Amino acid sequence: MDGYTKQLKKMLKNNGCYFVRSGKGDHEIWYSPVSKINFIVDGKILSRHTANAVMKQAGFSKQF
């Protein structure tokens, strides 16, 4: 199983979100111009539910 991380990051970038800084461990902090907040993206997302939760925090509808 490849996971959802690469696909999720690509979708976030295409929607105007961008990487802000590294967090603890393999987490990254991203910013969404839609929701106007910083949110966390895990370095290894294996669950579609987690990927959809990140999309929701970024202000977008479910994609997975």
Predicted model as a PDB file, atoms N, CA, C, CB and O in Angstrom, pLDDT in the B-factor column:
MODEL        1                                                                  
ATOM      1  N   MET A   1       0.842  -1.186   0.000  1.00 49.00           N  
ATOM      2  CA  MET A   1       0.000   0.000   0.000  1.00 49.00           C  
ATOM      3  C   MET A   1       0.880   1.241   0.000  1.00 49.00           C  
ATOM      4  CB  MET A   1      -0.954   0.003   1.217  1.00 49.00           C  
ATOM      5  O   MET A   1       1.754   1.392   0.854  1.00 49.00           O  
ATOM      6  N   ASP A   2       0.649   2.115  -0.947  1.00 71.00           N  
ATOM      7  CA  ASP A   2       1.469   3.301  -1.119  1.00 71.00           C  
ATOM      8  C   ASP A   2       1.085   4.419  -0.153  1.00 71.00           C  
ATOM      9  CB  ASP A   2       1.363   3.793  -2.539  1.00 71.00           C  
ATOM     10  O   ASP A   2       1.951   5.192   0.257  1.00 71.00           O  
ATOM     11  N   GLY A   3      -0.165   4.524   0.214  1.00 91.00           N  
ATOM     12  CA  GLY A   3      -0.607   5.603   1.089  1.00 91.00           C  
ATOM     13  C   GLY A   3      -1.160   6.766   0.287  1.00 91.00           C  
ATOM     14  O   GLY A   3      -1.187   6.742  -0.943  1.00 91.00           O  
ATOM     15  N   TYR A   4      -1.590   7.760   0.997  1.00 94.00           N  
ATOM     16  CA  TYR A   4      -2.259   8.908   0.383  1.00 94.00           C  
ATOM     17  C   TYR A   4      -1.431  10.194   0.439  1.00 94.00           C  
ATOM     18  CB  TYR A   4      -3.585   9.140   1.059  1.00 94.00           C  
ATOM     19  O   TYR A   4      -1.857  11.213  -0.103  1.00 94.00           O  
ATOM     20  N   THR A   5      -0.291  10.174   1.063  1.00 94.00           N  
ATOM     21  CA  THR A   5       0.470  11.393   1.319  1.00 94.00           C  
ATOM     22  C   THR A   5       0.853  12.138   0.041  1.00 94.00           C  
ATOM     23  CB  THR A   5       1.714  11.060   2.097  1.00 94.00           C  
ATOM     24  O   THR A   5       0.607  13.339  -0.068  1.00 94.00           O  
ATOM     25  N   LYS A   6       1.443  11.449  -0.913  1.00 94.00           N  
ATOM     26  CA  LYS A   6       1.902  12.104  -2.141  1.00 94.00           C  
ATOM     27  C   LYS A   6       0.735  12.723  -2.914  1.00 94.00           C  
ATOM     28  CB  LYS A   6       2.646  11.100  -3.033  1.00 94.00           C  
ATOM     29  O   LYS A   6       0.816  13.862  -3.376  1.00 94.00           O  
ATOM     30  N   GLN A   7      -0.334  11.967  -3.045  1.00 95.00           N  
ATOM     31  CA  GLN A   7      -1.520  12.447  -3.760  1.00 95.00           C  
ATOM     32  C   GLN A   7      -2.166  13.621  -3.015  1.00 95.00           C  
ATOM     33  CB  GLN A   7      -2.543  11.301  -3.939  1.00 95.00           C  
ATOM     34  O   GLN A   7      -2.604  14.587  -3.639  1.00 95.00           O  
ATOM     35  N   LEU A   8      -2.224  13.538  -1.698  1.00 95.00           N  
ATOM     36  CA  LEU A   8      -2.809  14.605  -0.889  1.00 95.00           C  
ATOM     37  C   LEU A   8      -2.016  15.898  -1.027  1.00 95.00           C  
ATOM     38  CB  LEU A   8      -2.876  14.186   0.579  1.00 95.00           C  
ATOM     39  O   LEU A   8      -2.599  16.963  -1.229  1.00 95.00           O  
ATOM     40  N   LYS A   9      -0.697  15.814  -0.920  1.00 95.00           N  
ATOM     41  CA  LYS A   9       0.142  17.013  -1.035  1.00 95.00           C  
ATOM     42  C   LYS A   9      -0.001  17.649  -2.415  1.00 95.00           C  
ATOM     43  CB  LYS A   9       1.617  16.665  -0.765  1.00 95.00           C  
ATOM     44  O   LYS A   9      -0.023  18.874  -2.529  1.00 95.00           O  
ATOM     45  N   LYS A  10      -0.096  16.840  -3.454  1.00 95.00           N  
ATOM     46  CA  LYS A  10      -0.278  17.362  -4.805  1.00 95.00           C  
ATOM     47  C   LYS A  10      -1.602  18.118  -4.915  1.00 95.00           C  
ATOM     48  CB  LYS A  10      -0.226  16.219  -5.835  1.00 95.00           C  
ATOM     49  O   LYS A  10      -1.658  19.195  -5.509  1.00 95.00           O  
ATOM     50  N   MET A  11      -2.663  17.555  -4.344  1.00 95.00           N  
ATOM     51  CA  MET A  11      -3.977  18.200  -4.375  1.00 95.00           C  
ATOM     52  C   MET A  11      -3.963  19.509  -3.594  1.00 95.00           C  
ATOM     53  CB  MET A  11      -5.047  17.262  -3.808  1.00 95.00           C  
ATOM     54  O   MET A  11      -4.557  20.499  -4.021  1.00 95.00           O  
ATOM     55  N   LEU A  12      -3.285  19.511  -2.449  1.00 96.00           N  
ATOM     56  CA  LEU A  12      -3.199  20.729  -1.640  1.00 96.00           C  
ATOM     57  C   LEU A  12      -2.474  21.835  -2.404  1.00 96.00           C  
ATOM     58  CB  LEU A  12      -2.480  20.443  -0.308  1.00 96.00           C  
ATOM     59  O   LEU A  12      -2.932  22.978  -2.430  1.00 96.00           O  
ATOM     60  N   LYS A  13      -1.342  21.495  -3.025  1.00 97.00           N  
ATOM     61  CA  LYS A  13      -0.589  22.478  -3.803  1.00 97.00           C  
ATOM     62  C   LYS A  13      -1.412  23.025  -4.964  1.00 97.00           C  
ATOM     63  CB  LYS A  13       0.700  21.858  -4.329  1.00 97.00           C  
ATOM     64  O   LYS A  13      -1.385  24.226  -5.236  1.00 97.00           O  
ATOM     65  N   ASN A  14      -2.143  22.148  -5.647  1.00 95.00           N  
ATOM     66  CA  ASN A  14      -2.966  22.578  -6.775  1.00 95.00           C  
ATOM     67  C   ASN A  14      -4.090  23.510  -6.347  1.00 95.00           C  
ATOM     68  CB  ASN A  14      -3.545  21.373  -7.481  1.00 95.00           C  
ATOM     69  O   ASN A  14      -4.608  24.275  -7.161  1.00 95.00           O  
ATOM     70  N   ASN A  15      -4.471  23.451  -5.074  1.00 94.00           N  
ATOM     71  CA  ASN A  15      -5.541  24.298  -4.561  1.00 94.00           C  
ATOM     72  C   ASN A  15      -5.024  25.514  -3.805  1.00 94.00           C  
ATOM     73  CB  ASN A  15      -6.437  23.496  -3.665  1.00 94.00           C  
ATOM     74  O   ASN A  15      -5.796  26.195  -3.130  1.00 94.00           O  
ATOM     75  N   GLY A  16      -3.723  25.796  -3.910  1.00 96.00           N  
ATOM     76  CA  GLY A  16      -3.165  27.021  -3.338  1.00 96.00           C  
ATOM     77  C   GLY A  16      -2.563  26.884  -1.959  1.00 96.00           C  
ATOM     78  O   GLY A  16      -2.046  27.865  -1.424  1.00 96.00           O  
ATOM     79  N   CYS A  17      -2.610  25.706  -1.362  1.00 97.00           N  
ATOM     80  CA  CYS A  17      -2.002  25.499  -0.049  1.00 97.00           C  
ATOM     81  C   CYS A  17      -0.488  25.390  -0.219  1.00 97.00           C  
ATOM     82  CB  CYS A  17      -2.580  24.221   0.644  1.00 97.00           C  
ATOM     83  O   CYS A  17       0.006  25.006  -1.279  1.00 97.00           O  
ATOM     84  N   TYR A  18       0.236  25.734   0.843  1.00 97.00           N  
ATOM     85  CA  TYR A  18       1.686  25.634   0.736  1.00 97.00           C  
ATOM     86  C   TYR A  18       2.318  25.226   2.060  1.00 97.00           C  
ATOM     87  CB  TYR A  18       2.270  26.956   0.268  1.00 97.00           C  
ATOM     88  O   TYR A  18       1.764  25.452   3.136  1.00 97.00           O  
ATOM     89  N   PHE A  19       3.497  24.618   1.947  1.00 97.00           N  
ATOM     90  CA  PHE A  19       4.301  24.158   3.070  1.00 97.00           C  
ATOM     91  C   PHE A  19       4.823  25.366   3.832  1.00 97.00           C  
ATOM     92  CB  PHE A  19       5.470  23.260   2.590  1.00 97.00           C  
ATOM     93  O   PHE A  19       5.348  26.303   3.232  1.00 97.00           O  
ATOM     94  N   VAL A  20       4.681  25.346   5.166  1.00 97.00           N  
ATOM     95  CA  VAL A  20       5.177  26.438   6.007  1.00 97.00           C  
ATOM     96  C   VAL A  20       6.483  26.045   6.678  1.00 97.00           C  
ATOM     97  CB  VAL A  20       4.134  26.825   7.066  1.00 97.00           C  
ATOM     98  O   VAL A  20       7.490  26.744   6.565  1.00 97.00           O  
ATOM     99  N   ARG A  21       6.452  24.899   7.389  1.00 97.00           N  
ATOM    100  CA  ARG A  21       7.653  24.462   8.105  1.00 97.00           C  
ATOM    101  C   ARG A  21       7.498  23.001   8.515  1.00 97.00           C  
ATOM    102  CB  ARG A  21       7.913  25.355   9.351  1.00 97.00           C  
ATOM    103  O   ARG A  21       6.417  22.421   8.412  1.00 97.00           O  
ATOM    104  N   SER A  22       8.597  22.425   8.978  1.00 96.00           N  
ATOM    105  CA  SER A  22       8.545  21.066   9.509  1.00 96.00           C  
ATOM    106  C   SER A  22       7.999  21.100  10.925  1.00 96.00           C  
ATOM    107  CB  SER A  22       9.943  20.402   9.477  1.00 96.00           C  
ATOM    108  O   SER A  22       8.197  22.071  11.656  1.00 96.00           O  
ATOM    109  N   GLY A  23       7.318  20.042  11.302  1.00 93.00           N  
ATOM    110  CA  GLY A  23       6.813  19.906  12.658  1.00 93.00           C  
ATOM    111  C   GLY A  23       7.600  18.839  13.388  1.00 93.00           C  
ATOM    112  O   GLY A  23       8.736  18.534  13.024  1.00 93.00           O  
ATOM    113  N   LYS A  24       6.992  18.270  14.424  1.00 92.00           N  
ATOM    114  CA  LYS A  24       7.659  17.198  15.166  1.00 92.00           C  
ATOM    115  C   LYS A  24       7.612  15.898  14.373  1.00 92.00           C  
ATOM    116  CB  LYS A  24       7.007  17.005  16.551  1.00 92.00           C  
ATOM    117  O   LYS A  24       6.614  15.588  13.723  1.00 92.00           O  
ATOM    118  N   GLY A  25       8.691  15.152  14.435  1.00 92.00           N  
ATOM    119  CA  GLY A  25       8.750  13.869  13.734  1.00 92.00           C  
ATOM    120  C   GLY A  25       8.655  14.054  12.233  1.00 92.00           C  
ATOM    121  O   GLY A  25       9.389  14.853  11.653  1.00 92.00           O  
ATOM    122  N   ASP A  26       7.746  13.313  11.600  1.00 92.00           N  
ATOM    123  CA  ASP A  26       7.600  13.418  10.143  1.00 92.00           C  
ATOM    124  C   ASP A  26       6.396  14.279   9.751  1.00 92.00           C  
ATOM    125  CB  ASP A  26       7.459  12.022   9.527  1.00 92.00           C  
ATOM    126  O   ASP A  26       5.906  14.184   8.626  1.00 92.00           O  
ATOM    127  N   HIS A  27       5.925  15.111  10.665  1.00 95.00           N  
ATOM    128  CA  HIS A  27       4.786  15.973  10.370  1.00 95.00           C  
ATOM    129  C   HIS A  27       5.252  17.279   9.730  1.00 95.00           C  
ATOM    130  CB  HIS A  27       3.984  16.262  11.651  1.00 95.00           C  
ATOM    131  O   HIS A  27       6.373  17.737   9.954  1.00 95.00           O  
ATOM    132  N   GLU A  28       4.371  17.861   8.934  1.00 97.00           N  
ATOM    133  CA  GLU A  28       4.643  19.147   8.291  1.00 97.00           C  
ATOM    134  C   GLU A  28       3.490  20.094   8.591  1.00 97.00           C  
ATOM    135  CB  GLU A  28       4.842  18.981   6.750  1.00 97.00           C  
ATOM    136  O   GLU A  28       2.345  19.666   8.738  1.00 97.00           O  
ATOM    137  N   ILE A  29       3.800  21.379   8.679  1.00 97.00           N  
ATOM    138  CA  ILE A  29       2.789  22.408   8.884  1.00 97.00           C  
ATOM    139  C   ILE A  29       2.556  23.072   7.526  1.00 97.00           C  
ATOM    140  CB  ILE A  29       3.234  23.461   9.986  1.00 97.00           C  
ATOM    141  O   ILE A  29       3.494  23.534   6.877  1.00 97.00           O  
ATOM    142  N   TRP A  30       1.293  23.110   7.112  1.00 98.00           N  
ATOM    143  CA  TRP A  30       0.890  23.718   5.851  1.00 98.00           C  
ATOM    144  C   TRP A  30      -0.097  24.847   6.125  1.00 98.00           C  
ATOM    145  CB  TRP A  30       0.268  22.662   4.901  1.00 98.00           C  
ATOM    146  O   TRP A  30      -0.715  24.888   7.189  1.00 98.00           O  
ATOM    147  N   TYR A  31      -0.248  25.764   5.168  1.00 98.00           N  
ATOM    148  CA  TYR A  31      -1.203  26.861   5.281  1.00 98.00           C  
ATOM    149  C   TYR A  31      -2.208  26.774   4.145  1.00 98.00           C  
ATOM    150  CB  TYR A  31      -0.482  28.230   5.268  1.00 98.00           C  
ATOM    151  O   TYR A  31      -1.849  26.489   3.003  1.00 98.00           O  
ATOM    152  N   SER A  32      -3.480  27.025   4.472  1.00 97.00           N  
ATOM    153  CA  SER A  32      -4.539  27.030   3.468  1.00 97.00           C  
ATOM    154  C   SER A  32      -5.100  28.434   3.320  1.00 97.00           C  
ATOM    155  CB  SER A  32      -5.658  26.036   3.843  1.00 97.00           C  
ATOM    156  O   SER A  32      -5.571  29.006   4.303  1.00 97.00           O  
ATOM    157  N   PRO A  33      -5.064  29.010   2.117  1.00 96.00           N  
ATOM    158  CA  PRO A  33      -5.664  30.326   1.901  1.00 96.00           C  
ATOM    159  C   PRO A  33      -7.194  30.277   1.929  1.00 96.00           C  
ATOM    160  CB  PRO A  33      -5.194  30.897   0.574  1.00 96.00           C  
ATOM    161  O   PRO A  33      -7.840  31.314   2.075  1.00 96.00           O  
ATOM    162  N   VAL A  34      -7.771  29.095   1.792  1.00 94.00           N  
ATOM    163  CA  VAL A  34      -9.231  28.949   1.825  1.00 94.00           C  
ATOM    164  C   VAL A  34      -9.739  29.048   3.262  1.00 94.00           C  
ATOM    165  CB  VAL A  34      -9.662  27.600   1.194  1.00 94.00           C  
ATOM    166  O   VAL A  34     -10.624  29.852   3.553  1.00 94.00           O  
ATOM    167  N   SER A  35      -9.180  28.230   4.162  1.00 94.00           N  
ATOM    168  CA  SER A  35      -9.616  28.251   5.561  1.00 94.00           C  
ATOM    169  C   SER A  35      -8.831  29.263   6.392  1.00 94.00           C  
ATOM    170  CB  SER A  35      -9.472  26.865   6.174  1.00 94.00           C  
ATOM    171  O   SER A  35      -9.207  29.562   7.526  1.00 94.00           O  
ATOM    172  N   LYS A  36      -7.742  29.792   5.831  1.00 95.00           N  
ATOM    173  CA  LYS A  36      -6.881  30.790   6.480  1.00 95.00           C  
ATOM    174  C   LYS A  36      -6.297  30.297   7.807  1.00 95.00           C  
ATOM    175  CB  LYS A  36      -7.666  32.068   6.717  1.00 95.00           C  
ATOM    176  O   LYS A  36      -6.156  31.066   8.758  1.00 95.00           O  
ATOM    177  N   ILE A  37      -5.961  29.002   7.856  1.00 96.00           N  
ATOM    178  CA  ILE A  37      -5.328  28.434   9.045  1.00 96.00           C  
ATOM    179  C   ILE A  37      -4.163  27.541   8.646  1.00 96.00           C  
ATOM    180  CB  ILE A  37      -6.350  27.638   9.879  1.00 96.00           C  
ATOM    181  O   ILE A  37      -4.066  27.076   7.510  1.00 96.00           O  
ATOM    182  N   ASN A  38      -3.275  27.315   9.624  1.00 97.00           N  
ATOM    183  CA  ASN A  38      -2.228  26.311   9.469  1.00 97.00           C  
ATOM    184  C   ASN A  38      -2.804  24.974   9.888  1.00 97.00           C  
ATOM    185  CB  ASN A  38      -0.957  26.666  10.307  1.00 97.00           C  
ATOM    186  O   ASN A  38      -3.626  24.912  10.801  1.00 97.00           O  
ATOM    187  N   PHE A  39      -2.383  23.907   9.234  1.00 97.00           N  
ATOM    188  CA  PHE A  39      -2.840  22.572   9.577  1.00 97.00           C  
ATOM    189  C   PHE A  39      -1.695  21.591   9.407  1.00 97.00           C  
ATOM    190  CB  PHE A  39      -4.048  22.159   8.712  1.00 97.00           C  
ATOM    191  O   PHE A  39      -0.710  21.879   8.727  1.00 97.00           O  
ATOM    192  N   ILE A  40      -1.833  20.420  10.036  1.00 96.00           N  
ATOM    193  CA  ILE A  40      -0.761  19.425  10.063  1.00 96.00           C  
ATOM    194  C   ILE A  40      -1.002  18.352   9.003  1.00 96.00           C  
ATOM    195  CB  ILE A  40      -0.652  18.783  11.462  1.00 96.00           C  
ATOM    196  O   ILE A  40      -2.118  17.860   8.836  1.00 96.00           O  
ATOM    197  N   VAL A  41       0.076  17.999   8.289  1.00 96.00           N  
ATOM    198  CA  VAL A  41       0.038  16.889   7.336  1.00 96.00           C  
ATOM    199  C   VAL A  41       1.077  15.874   7.797  1.00 96.00           C  
ATOM    200  CB  VAL A  41       0.316  17.374   5.851  1.00 96.00           C  
ATOM    201  O   VAL A  41       2.263  16.188   7.904  1.00 96.00           O  
ATOM    202  N   ASP A  42       0.622  14.665   8.065  1.00 94.00           N  
ATOM    203  CA  ASP A  42       1.515  13.590   8.493  1.00 94.00           C  
ATOM    204  C   ASP A  42       2.358  13.128   7.307  1.00 94.00           C  
ATOM    205  CB  ASP A  42       0.708  12.401   9.090  1.00 94.00           C  
ATOM    206  O   ASP A  42       1.911  13.193   6.162  1.00 94.00           O  
ATOM    207  N   GLY A  43       3.549  12.674   7.575  1.00 92.00           N  
ATOM    208  CA  GLY A  43       4.443  12.212   6.522  1.00 92.00           C  
ATOM    209  C   GLY A  43       4.073  10.869   5.926  1.00 92.00           C  
ATOM    210  O   GLY A  43       4.589  10.503   4.869  1.00 92.00           O  
ATOM    211  N   LYS A  44       3.189  10.126   6.579  1.00 94.00           N  
ATOM    212  CA  LYS A  44       2.804   8.807   6.084  1.00 94.00           C  
ATOM    213  C   LYS A  44       1.322   8.590   6.398  1.00 94.00           C  
ATOM    214  CB  LYS A  44       3.689   7.679   6.723  1.00 94.00           C  
ATOM    215  O   LYS A  44       0.980   8.082   7.466  1.00 94.00           O  
ATOM    216  N   ILE A  45       0.449   8.971   5.473  1.00 94.00           N  
ATOM    217  CA  ILE A  45      -0.984   8.833   5.651  1.00 94.00           C  
ATOM    218  C   ILE A  45      -1.437   7.571   4.931  1.00 94.00           C  
ATOM    219  CB  ILE A  45      -1.741  10.085   5.123  1.00 94.00           C  
ATOM    220  O   ILE A  45      -1.361   7.482   3.705  1.00 94.00           O  
ATOM    221  N   LEU A  46      -1.910   6.595   5.703  1.00 94.00           N  
ATOM    222  CA  LEU A  46      -2.341   5.319   5.141  1.00 94.00           C  
ATOM    223  C   LEU A  46      -3.858   5.185   5.081  1.00 94.00           C  
ATOM    224  CB  LEU A  46      -1.765   4.185   5.948  1.00 94.00           C  
ATOM    225  O   LEU A  46      -4.371   4.302   4.394  1.00 94.00           O  
ATOM    226  N   SER A  47      -4.572   6.035   5.781  1.00 94.00           N  
ATOM    227  CA  SER A  47      -6.024   5.948   5.860  1.00 94.00           C  
ATOM    228  C   SER A  47      -6.688   7.043   5.026  1.00 94.00           C  
ATOM    229  CB  SER A  47      -6.483   6.042   7.317  1.00 94.00           C  
ATOM    230  O   SER A  47      -6.287   8.206   5.078  1.00 94.00           O  
ATOM    231  N   ARG A  48      -7.710   6.657   4.257  1.00 94.00           N  
ATOM    232  CA  ARG A  48      -8.434   7.665   3.478  1.00 94.00           C  
ATOM    233  C   ARG A  48      -9.197   8.605   4.399  1.00 94.00           C  
ATOM    234  CB  ARG A  48      -9.401   6.995   2.486  1.00 94.00           C  
ATOM    235  O   ARG A  48      -9.455   9.754   4.039  1.00 94.00           O  
ATOM    236  N   HIS A  49      -9.560   8.124   5.588  1.00 96.00           N  
ATOM    237  CA  HIS A  49     -10.268   8.964   6.552  1.00 96.00           C  
ATOM    238  C   HIS A  49      -9.359  10.093   7.048  1.00 96.00           C  
ATOM    239  CB  HIS A  49     -10.770   8.116   7.742  1.00 96.00           C  
ATOM    240  O   HIS A  49      -9.803  11.230   7.211  1.00 96.00           O  
ATOM    241  N   THR A  50      -8.108   9.777   7.282  1.00 95.00           N  
ATOM    242  CA  THR A  50      -7.143  10.793   7.698  1.00 95.00           C  
ATOM    243  C   THR A  50      -6.900  11.790   6.573  1.00 95.00           C  
ATOM    244  CB  THR A  50      -5.818  10.141   8.127  1.00 95.00           C  
ATOM    245  O   THR A  50      -6.835  12.996   6.812  1.00 95.00           O  
ATOM    246  N   ALA A  51      -6.768  11.294   5.355  1.00 96.00           N  
ATOM    247  CA  ALA A  51      -6.563  12.177   4.204  1.00 96.00           C  
ATOM    248  C   ALA A  51      -7.748  13.117   4.029  1.00 96.00           C  
ATOM    249  CB  ALA A  51      -6.347  11.354   2.923  1.00 96.00           C  
ATOM    250  O   ALA A  51      -7.555  14.301   3.753  1.00 96.00           O  
ATOM    251  N   ASN A  52      -8.966  12.616   4.182  1.00 96.00           N  
ATOM    252  CA  ASN A  52     -10.156  13.457   4.075  1.00 96.00           C  
ATOM    253  C   ASN A  52     -10.238  14.469   5.220  1.00 96.00           C  
ATOM    254  CB  ASN A  52     -11.412  12.588   4.056  1.00 96.00           C  
ATOM    255  O   ASN A  52     -10.718  15.585   5.024  1.00 96.00           O  
ATOM    256  N   ALA A  53      -9.778  14.090   6.404  1.00 96.00           N  
ATOM    257  CA  ALA A  53      -9.770  15.013   7.536  1.00 96.00           C  
ATOM    258  C   ALA A  53      -8.820  16.180   7.278  1.00 96.00           C  
ATOM    259  CB  ALA A  53      -9.372  14.277   8.823  1.00 96.00           C  
ATOM    260  O   ALA A  53      -9.120  17.318   7.640  1.00 96.00           O  
ATOM    261  N   VAL A  54      -7.687  15.903   6.661  1.00 96.00           N  
ATOM    262  CA  VAL A  54      -6.745  16.969   6.305  1.00 96.00           C  
ATOM    263  C   VAL A  54      -7.382  17.894   5.268  1.00 96.00           C  
ATOM    264  CB  VAL A  54      -5.415  16.373   5.760  1.00 96.00           C  
ATOM    265  O   VAL A  54      -7.266  19.115   5.372  1.00 96.00           O  
ATOM    266  N   MET A  55      -8.048  17.322   4.277  1.00 96.00           N  
ATOM    267  CA  MET A  55      -8.729  18.140   3.266  1.00 96.00           C  
ATOM    268  C   MET A  55      -9.796  19.028   3.910  1.00 96.00           C  
ATOM    269  CB  MET A  55      -9.370  17.241   2.186  1.00 96.00           C  
ATOM    270  O   MET A  55      -9.962  20.183   3.518  1.00 96.00           O  
ATOM    271  N   LYS A  56     -10.509  18.499   4.883  1.00 96.00           N  
ATOM    272  CA  LYS A  56     -11.548  19.266   5.573  1.00 96.00           C  
ATOM    273  C   LYS A  56     -10.928  20.427   6.342  1.00 96.00           C  
ATOM    274  CB  LYS A  56     -12.352  18.360   6.529  1.00 96.00           C  
ATOM    275  O   LYS A  56     -11.460  21.536   6.327  1.00 96.00           O  
ATOM    276  N   GLN A  57      -9.799  20.177   7.018  1.00 95.00           N  
ATOM    277  CA  GLN A  57      -9.112  21.256   7.748  1.00 95.00           C  
ATOM    278  C   GLN A  57      -8.637  22.346   6.804  1.00 95.00           C  
ATOM    279  CB  GLN A  57      -7.920  20.700   8.534  1.00 95.00           C  
ATOM    280  O   GLN A  57      -8.609  23.525   7.159  1.00 95.00           O  
ATOM    281  N   ALA A  58      -8.261  21.936   5.585  1.00 96.00           N  
ATOM    282  CA  ALA A  58      -7.789  22.896   4.591  1.00 96.00           C  
ATOM    283  C   ALA A  58      -8.936  23.669   3.946  1.00 96.00           C  
ATOM    284  CB  ALA A  58      -6.989  22.181   3.521  1.00 96.00           C  
ATOM    285  O   ALA A  58      -8.704  24.643   3.230  1.00 96.00           O  
ATOM    286  N   GLY A  59     -10.175  23.238   4.199  1.00 95.00           N  
ATOM    287  CA  GLY A  59     -11.341  23.946   3.665  1.00 95.00           C  
ATOM    288  C   GLY A  59     -11.896  23.381   2.394  1.00 95.00           C  
ATOM    289  O   GLY A  59     -12.630  24.072   1.687  1.00 95.00           O  
ATOM    290  N   PHE A  60     -11.571  22.136   2.071  1.00 95.00           N  
ATOM    291  CA  PHE A  60     -12.032  21.501   0.844  1.00 95.00           C  
ATOM    292  C   PHE A  60     -12.931  20.314   1.164  1.00 95.00           C  
ATOM    293  CB  PHE A  60     -10.842  21.054  -0.013  1.00 95.00           C  
ATOM    294  O   PHE A  60     -12.939  19.824   2.293  1.00 95.00           O  
ATOM    295  N   SER A  61     -13.683  19.854   0.178  1.00 92.00           N  
ATOM    296  CA  SER A  61     -14.549  18.701   0.381  1.00 92.00           C  
ATOM    297  C   SER A  61     -13.742  17.406   0.319  1.00 92.00           C  
ATOM    298  CB  SER A  61     -15.672  18.682  -0.665  1.00 92.00           C  
ATOM    299  O   SER A  61     -12.572  17.403  -0.064  1.00 92.00           O  
ATOM    300  N   LYS A  62     -14.390  16.310   0.703  1.00 87.00           N  
ATOM    301  CA  LYS A  62     -13.723  15.003   0.664  1.00 87.00           C  
ATOM    302  C   LYS A  62     -13.291  14.681  -0.755  1.00 87.00           C  
ATOM    303  CB  LYS A  62     -14.651  13.893   1.205  1.00 87.00           C  
ATOM    304  O   LYS A  62     -14.002  14.970  -1.717  1.00 87.00           O  
ATOM    305  N   GLN A  63     -12.116  14.079  -0.871  1.00 87.00           N  
ATOM    306  CA  GLN A  63     -11.572  13.730  -2.184  1.00 87.00           C  
ATOM    307  C   GLN A  63     -11.231  12.243  -2.291  1.00 87.00           C  
ATOM    308  CB  GLN A  63     -10.331  14.562  -2.470  1.00 87.00           C  
ATOM    309  O   GLN A  63     -11.013  11.741  -3.393  1.00 87.00           O  
ATOM    310  N   PHE A  64     -11.183  11.545  -1.177  1.00 88.00           N  
ATOM    311  CA  PHE A  64     -10.740  10.150  -1.177  1.00 88.00           C  
ATOM    312  C   PHE A  64     -11.855   9.231  -0.729  1.00 88.00           C  
ATOM    313  CB  PHE A  64      -9.521   9.971  -0.276  1.00 88.00           C  
ATOM    314  O   PHE A  64     -11.666   8.016  -0.667  1.00 88.00           O  
TER     315      PHE A  64                                                      
ENDMDL                                                                          
END                                                                             
